[in-house]
Amino acid sequence: QVQLVESGGGLVQAGGSLRLSCVASRTIFSSAFMAWYRQAPGKQRELVVGFTRGGSTKNADSVKGRFTISYNANTMYLQMNSLKPEDTAVYYCKGIYGGMDYWGKGTLVTVSS
């Protein structure tokens, strides 16, 4: 069992920045895949940015050049710059360990215009 706990969400004005954190109870270096997802009201959950153990990354086109993922042994970060109102969503941390998907409970990001 792996626990993932997100933090760092909040209210920010358009053009501002936030950094989200995801603390994992098992080292991130043992995961096959780690990622940030988001779900806006009335929309499906979507991948924001993620990386595999092999080092490949995936980014949503809508966040390229604005969002950056980084991590250490137990914490994954999402640095979000130049935020837009359409970035408003609940942001979730996901990890794949031993073939199983684990999710955090999410942190709300609200971007005001």
N, C-alpha and C positions, 0 to 999 in steps of 0.2 A: 504494500500500500504506500502510495506517495501522496503527500499533501502539498498543495500549491496555494500560496497566499499572496494575492495582489494588494498593492497599496499605491498611493500617489495620485489618485484621481481627484477631481475637483472642478470648480468653475473658473474659467479663464476667458479673457477677451480674445476675439479673433486677432491673429497675428502673434499671439503669445506662445509660451512654451510650457510643457509639463514633462516630468520624468516619472514613468511608472516603474514599479519594482515587483518582481515575482520571486518570493522566497520558496525554494524547494526543500523538502525534507530529505531528499536523496540527491547526491551530487549530480549536477547537470551533465558532467562529463560521462556519466553512464547512460544517459538518455539517447535514444535513436533520433529524436526530433523534438525541438522545442520551438514554440511559436506564440505570438500574440494574435488573438482574434478579436473581433468586435461585433457587436450587434446593436444596430440602431433601432429605435422604435418602429415596429411594423415591418422590419426587414429581417432577412436571414442572417445568421452569423457568417462572417467572412474572414478569411485570412488577411492579416495586416502584414506581418513579416515573420519569417521563421527560418530555422537553419537545421541542417542535419549533422550528425556526428562526423560525417565525412567533410563537412565544411561548406557544402552548397547552401545557398540561401534563396528564399522566395520572397518577393515583395509585391504587394498590391500596387498597381500602376498609380493609383490615386495618392499614394504616400511617398513615392520615390522622390528622393531629394529633400524630404522633410522629416522623415522618421528614420531613426537609427536604432538597431538592436545591438546590445552588448551583454556580456555575462562573465561571471566568475564561477567558482566551484558550486555555489549554492544559490546565487541570485541572478536573475535575468532582468535586464532593464530595457525600457523603451523610451528613448528620448524623442519627444515630439516637438517640432519647431514649426513656426508659421501655421499655427492651427487655424482651421476654418470651421464655420458652423456645421458643415457636413461631416466633420470628424466627431460630432457628438454621438456618443454610444457608451454602452457598457463594454469595457475591455477585459478580455479573459486571457489567462495564461493556460497554455496546454503543453503537456509533456507526454512523450511516448516512452515508456520503460517496459522492457520485457514483453513487448508486443501489446501492451495495454495502454489505453488512452486515459490520461488523468487531466482534470480541469480544476481550475480555481473557481471561486464564487463570483469573481469579477469586481471591477472598480469603475465607477461612473465618471465619465469625462463629459463635461458640458462646456461648449464653446459658444459664447454670446457674440452677436454681431454688433 
